[in-house]
């Protein structure tokens, strides 16, 4: 992280986020590892390369969702201390309109690097056809034609933003419990760890399903008469989850629900306390999945939340 980002520089949070993500990518070639291509990285994240390029371009305000930020942090092995500030920038960028550049005289050719990218964007604006009436009219006509074609013809693919919205708005499909196992990172590992902690197991919540987490799962399974294989599936999840409502006294269970809600497209504060805001978020999620709108994190809601998360990632 740069000092001006940490200190709350007036730069648009989306631009600061793009610069940080770009730095993660550029700095990923270390300890004998090669920097992944954007094509391979996009494939691993489950998004298209154009969307990833936009997220990593400091010349534009990045609108990368929190789940993509977490995945990039894990895949690129970015510094641990960068994750929370990056997530804060992603949340701030999502609440703030993109910065607009005022037209002005065309600047000199921009140098290479993030600063040069911003100058290049300004230079493009100086030469943009919208500054000339005849070209502006032609541009608008082409844009209208393109929108008409897009509306009439089904698209072959979706951007990450559309894919996220589609996942967030679909009704519940009643899918089975997902399988969480050793090697998982991010949401599966974090959820299992929070629930283990809520059930009295001393585990580190680091979003890394390593040997210690697998061992804790085995102990939990043995205590409940299950085969201790260290994997959390259809038999273990129903015993591991905790019903979350106004009477819940296990903060880690509430935190897990709030975390899953947020990453399922329902912005929710992570407080560890079942608040009115948490109840409203649960009801909003339940309604969007055609579930009983109770505001209670019951078994069917837990299963729907788990199936509304991002792709399965491993180390």
C-alpha positions in Angstrom: 0.0 0.0 0.0 1.2 3.5 -0.7 1.3 6.1 2.1 -1.3 8.3 0.4 -3.7 5.4 0.2 -3.3 4.6 3.9 -3.6 8.2 4.9 -6.9 8.6 3.1 -5.7 10.6 0.1 -8.4 12.5 -1.8 -7.9 10.2 -4.9 -11.0 8.4 -5.9 -11.0 5.1 -4.0 -11.6 3.1 -7.2 -8.4 4.5 -8.7 -6.5 3.8 -5.5 -7.9 0.3 -5.6 -6.9 -0.2 -9.2 -3.4 0.9 -8.5 -3.1 -1.5 -5.5 -4.4 -4.4 -7.5 -2.1 -3.6 -10.4 0.8 -3.5 -7.9 -0.2 -7.0 -6.6 -0.1 -8.3 -10.1 3.1 -6.7 -11.1 4.8 -7.8 -7.8 3.6 -11.4 -8.0 6.8 -12.6 -9.8 8.9 -13.4 -6.8 10.4 -16.4 -5.0 10.9 -18.1 -8.3 7.3 -17.7 -9.4 6.3 -16.2 -12.7 3.8 -13.4 -13.0 0.6 -14.9 -14.4 -0.8 -13.6 -17.6 -4.0 -11.6 -17.4 -5.7 -14.3 -19.5 -4.7 -17.1 -17.1 -5.5 -15.0 -14.1 -9.0 -14.1 -15.4 -9.7 -17.8 -16.1 -8.7 -18.7 -12.6 -11.0 -16.0 -11.1 -13.9 -17.0 -13.3 -14.2 -13.7 -15.2 -13.4 -12.5 -18.7 -10.0 -10.9 -19.5 -11.6 -7.5 -20.4 -13.2 -7.2 -17.0 -9.9 -8.1 -15.3 -8.0 -5.6 -17.3 -10.4 -2.9 -16.2 -10.0 -3.9 -12.6 -6.2 -3.6 -12.9 -6.0 -0.4 -14.9 -5.0 2.6 -12.6 -6.2 5.0 -15.3 -9.7 4.1 -14.4 -11.7 3.8 -11.2 -11.8 0.0 -10.4 -15.2 -1.4 -9.4 -13.8 -4.8 -8.5 -16.2 -6.5 -6.0 -14.9 -7.6 -2.6 -14.9 -11.3 -3.6 -12.6 -10.6 -6.6 -10.3 -8.5 -4.4 -10.0 -11.4 -1.9 -9.4 -13.9 -4.7 -6.6 -11.7 -6.2 -5.1 -11.2 -2.8 -4.9 -15.0 -2.3 -3.9 -16.0 -5.9 -1.2 -13.3 -6.2 0.0 -13.9 -2.6 -0.1 -10.2 -1.8 1.0 -8.9 1.6 -1.4 -9.9 4.3 -1.7 -6.3 5.6 -3.0 -5.2 2.2 -6.3 -7.1 2.3 -8.3 -5.1 4.8 -7.4 -1.7 3.2 -8.2 -3.1 -0.3 -11.6 -4.3 0.9 -12.3 -0.9 2.4 -11.4 0.7 -0.9 -13.6 -1.7 -2.8 -16.5 -0.9 -0.5 -15.9 2.9 -0.7 -15.6 2.7 -4.5 -18.9 0.9 -4.7 -20.7 3.7 -2.8 -19.0 6.6 -4.7 -19.7 7.6 -8.3 -16.8 7.3 -10.7 -14.6 10.4 -11.0 -15.1 12.4 -14.1 -12.3 14.2 -15.9 -12.8 17.8 -17.1 -11.8 18.5 -20.7 -8.7 20.6 -21.2 -5.7 21.0 -23.6 -4.1 17.8 -24.7 -1.0 17.1 -22.4 2.4 15.9 -23.5 2.9 12.1 -24.1 2.7 10.3 -20.7 5.5 8.4 -19.1 5.2 4.7 -18.4 3.7 3.6 -15.1 0.5 4.2 -13.1 0.9 8.0 -13.2 1.5 7.8 -17.0 -1.7 5.7 -17.4 -3.7 8.5 -15.8 -2.0 11.1 -18.0 -2.7 8.9 -21.0 -6.4 8.9 -20.1 -6.4 12.6 -19.9 -4.6 12.8 -23.3 -7.3 10.5 -24.8 -10.0 12.8 -23.5 -8.3 15.8 -25.2 -8.6 13.9 -28.5 -12.0 12.3 -27.9 -14.6 12.6 -30.7 -17.1 14.0 -28.2 -15.2 17.3 -28.4 -16.2 17.6 -32.1 -19.9 17.9 -32.9 -20.0 15.9 -36.1 -18.0 13.0 -34.6 -20.1 13.2 -31.5 -23.3 12.7 -33.5 -21.8 9.7 -35.4 -20.6 8.2 -32.1 -24.1 8.5 -30.6 -25.7 6.9 -33.6 -23.3 4.0 -33.4 -23.9 3.7 -29.7 -27.7 3.5 -30.2 -27.2 0.9 -32.9 -25.0 -1.2 -30.7 -27.5 -1.0 -27.8 -30.3 -2.1 -30.1 -28.2 -5.1 -31.3 -27.3 -6.0 -27.7 -31.0 -5.8 -26.7 -32.1 -8.1 -29.5 -29.3 -10.6 -29.7 -28.4 -12.7 -26.6 -24.8 -12.1 -25.5 -22.4 -15.0 -25.7 -20.8 -14.0 -22.4 -21.2 -11.7 -19.4 -19.0 -9.3 -17.6 -18.2 -9.9 -14.0 -20.6 -7.3 -12.9 -23.5 -8.9 -14.8 -22.5 -12.3 -13.6 -22.5 -11.2 -10.0 -25.9 -9.6 -10.4 -27.3 -12.7 -12.0 -26.0 -14.9 -9.2 -27.3 -12.5 -6.6 -30.8 -12.2 -8.0 -31.6 -15.8 -9.0 -34.2 -17.8 -6.9 -33.1 -20.6 -4.7 -32.3 -23.7 -6.7 -32.3 -26.0 -3.6 -28.8 -27.1 -4.4 -26.8 -29.4 -2.0 -24.4 -28.4 0.6 -21.0 -27.5 -1.0 -17.9 -29.6 -0.1 -15.2 -27.8 1.9 -11.9 -29.5 2.3 -8.2 -29.0 3.0 -6.6 -26.6 0.5 -9.7 -24.4 0.2 -9.1 -20.7 0.6 -11.3 -17.6 1.1 -15.0 -18.0 1.7 -15.2 -21.8 2.3 -12.3 -21.8 4.7 -13.4 -18.7 6.5 -16.9 -19.9 7.0 -15.8 -23.3 8.3 -13.3 -21.6 10.7 -15.9 -19.2 12.1 -18.4 -22.0 12.7 -15.7 -24.2 14.3 -14.9 -21.2 16.6 -18.6 -20.7 17.3 -18.8 -24.4 18.3 -15.9 -24.0 20.8 -12.9 -25.0 18.8 -9.7 -22.9 19.0 -8.9 -22.3 15.3 -7.3 -19.4 13.5 -9.7 -17.6 11.2 -7.3 -16.9 8.3 -9.4 -18.1 5.3 -6.9 -21.0 4.7 -8.2 -24.5 5.2 -4.9 -26.0 6.3 -3.9 -28.9 8.5 -5.1 -27.2 11.8 -8.5 -26.6 10.4 -8.8 -30.1 9.0 -7.8 -31.5 12.3 -10.5 -29.4 14.1 -13.1 -30.6 11.7 -12.1 -34.3 12.4 -12.5 -33.7 16.1 -15.9 -32.1 15.6 -17.0 -35.0 13.4 -15.8 -37.6 15.9 -17.6 -35.8 18.7 -20.8 -36.0 16.6 -20.5 -39.6 15.6 -19.4 -38.9 12.0 -16.6 -40.4 10.0 -13.6 -38.1 10.8 -12.4 -37.3 7.3 -11.7 -33.6 7.8 -14.1 -32.6 5.0 -17.3 -30.5 5.6 -20.1 -31.9 3.4 -23.8 -32.7 3.5 -23.5 -34.6 6.8 -21.2 -32.1 8.6 -22.7 -28.7 7.6 -26.1 -29.3 9.2 -24.3 -30.0 12.5 -21.7 -27.3 12.2 -24.1 -24.4 11.4 -25.7 -22.3 14.1 -29.2 -20.8 13.8 -28.7 -17.1 13.8 -31.4 -14.8 15.1 -31.9 -12.2 17.9 -31.2 -14.8 20.6 -27.9 -15.9 19.2 -25.0 -15.6 21.6 -22.2 -16.8 19.4 -20.6 -13.8 17.7 -18.6 -15.9 15.2 -21.7 -17.6 13.8 -23.3 -14.1 13.3 -20.1 -12.9 11.7 -20.2 -15.9 9.3 -23.7 -15.1 8.2 -22.9 -11.4 7.8 -19.8 -12.3 5.7 -21.8 -14.6 3.4 -24.5 -12.1 3.0 -22.1 -9.4 2.0 -20.4 -11.6 -0.6 -23.8 -12.8 -1.9 -24.5 -9.2 -3.0 -26.4 -8.0 0.1 -24.1 -5.4 1.7 -23.9 -6.1 5.4 -21.7 -4.8 8.2 -19.6 -7.3 10.0 -20.4 -6.7 13.7 -20.8 -10.2 15.2 -24.1 -9.0 16.6 -27.5 -9.8 15.3 -28.8 -6.3 14.6 -31.9 -4.9 12.9 -29.7 -4.3 9.9 -28.7 -8.0 9.9 -32.3 -9.0 10.1 -33.2 -6.8 7.1 -30.3 -8.1 5.1 -31.3 -11.7 5.8 -34.9 -11.0 4.8 -33.7 -9.3 1.6 -31.6 -12.3 0.7 -34.4 -14.8 1.6 -36.9 -12.9 -0.5 -34.5 -12.9 -3.5 -34.2 -16.7 -3.2 -37.9 -17.3 -2.8 -37.3 -18.6 0.8 -39.5 -17.9 3.8 -38.8 -14.3 4.7 -38.2 -14.8 8.5 -34.9 -12.9 9.0 -33.6 -16.0 10.7 -30.4 -17.8 9.6 -31.8 -21.3 9.5 -30.6 -24.4 7.7 -32.2 -23.6 4.4 -30.9 -20.1 4.5 -27.4 -21.2 5.4 -27.4 -23.6 2.4 -28.6 -20.9 0.0 -26.0 -18.5 1.3 -23.2 -21.0 0.8 -24.4 -21.7 -2.8 -24.5 -17.9 -3.6 -20.8 -17.4 -3.1 -18.0 -17.1 -5.7 -16.0 -19.9 -7.3 -14.2 -22.7 -5.3 -10.6 -21.7 -4.9 -7.6 -23.8 -3.7 -4.0 -22.9 -2.9 
